[in-house]
Amino acid sequence: MSTKLFELLLQASIYTVTISVVSILIGFAISIIVSAMLLSRQRLFMLLGQVFISFFRGVPLLVQLLLIYNLLPVIGINVPSIVAAIVGLSLCTAAYQAENLRGGFASVPSGLVESAEMVGLTPMQIFRRIKAPIALRLTFPALVNEAILILKASSLVSVVGIVELTRMAQDLAGSTFLPLEIFASAGLIYLAINWIVALAGGLIERSLPGVPR
């Protein structure tokens, strides 16, 4: 396989990384809200959170992407394909991240919270100084794993017209009749990206306060 073909794959991988990173960050922001709803004492909020998670975990991502891509124009929202792809990936990963965070918050020792209340800390201070740091330490490996899964799942956005790494590999394999070399190269690029994410995640996890070294 020529260097030019490999360069095309690398250029397409930029779209893969960009879409994935933006989706993961937006999804994390949404997941904080959803996890708070799941832990809420208000039955309505808890029910809405459960419905959100049930839908986006129960419906295949491919169907979600096609549904969002075709639904937005129907309700009068015309956006580029890349926006529809990011919306779909963000909502999907938010459901999984919310469950991870819910488990993390639920694992915070109640004695720590009670002690913080006794010394006069406000609910916001308890959340910021106790609950959030502990939940993040407990769920960080799962969050890194979810980031890797989204990077791989981003290959599905080609169905809405995004020429990311997998779509570029398909196009090049069809035009050059070199499917083995093309897809092997694409697989190595995915492997390199996910290895970097896993390595960075491990370094960040070890730098978090309270994480065993």
Salt bridges, closest charged atoms under 4 A:
GLU99 OE1 - ARG57 NH1 3.67
GLU99 OE2 - ARG102 NE 3.15
ASP171 OD1 - ARG167 NE 3.68
